């Protein structure tokens, strides 16, 4: 992945249910809408916290928007 790529997460594996923006070095920014981690967050794809791990378990894929 490159900086600016979109990264997608899915609660059920059928289609994306959450999106973030990749910042590089394994970090991404996203906004959690509810729960104990509400608000804009920067998380780590290799993070060890319970929250990082729960998001990493929902990782669905990444993509790039190309503007010609």
N, C-alpha and C positions, 0 to 999 in steps of 0.2 A: 504494500500500500504506500501511497504518497500523501504528503500533506494536502488537505482539502478533499480527499476522497470521502465519500459517504460510507458509513458502516451501519449495517442493519442487524437488528435483533428480533427474535420471534419467541413469543411465549409458548407457541404450540408447534412450531416448525413448518407450518403450511405456507405462510407468507410473513413479511416483515410487520412487526407491530410497534417498533421503536427505531429511531434513527439518530446517529451522531455524526460528527465530523472528525476525521482523523487529523491529529496534530503532529504526528511524527513520534519516533522513539517509543512506540507502543501506547501513546496517550491519545485520548479522544475527549471531545466535549459534547455534552448532551444535556437535556433537561428532563429531570424526573418529575412526572406530574403528581405523584402521590406517595404516601408512605413516609417513613422516617428519613428518607434521603431526598426530600422535595427540593426542587430548584435546579439551577444550572450547576453542573458538576464537571470536573475533569477527572476521568478515571483511567486506569491502566489495564491494557489487555493481559498483562502478566501479573496483575495485582494479587495480593494475598488476602486482602480483606474479604469478609463475607459478602459485602456488596459487590466488589469487583468480581468475585467468583460467581455470584448469581447472574450478573450480566454476561460474563464470559460463557457461562453454560447456555445462554440464549443467543450467542453469536450466530448470525444467519449468513453473513457474507458482506462483501464490500463492492463498491462500484464507483465509477468516475463519470462525471458529466463533462462531455467534450463540446466545446463551442467552436464551430468552424467559422 
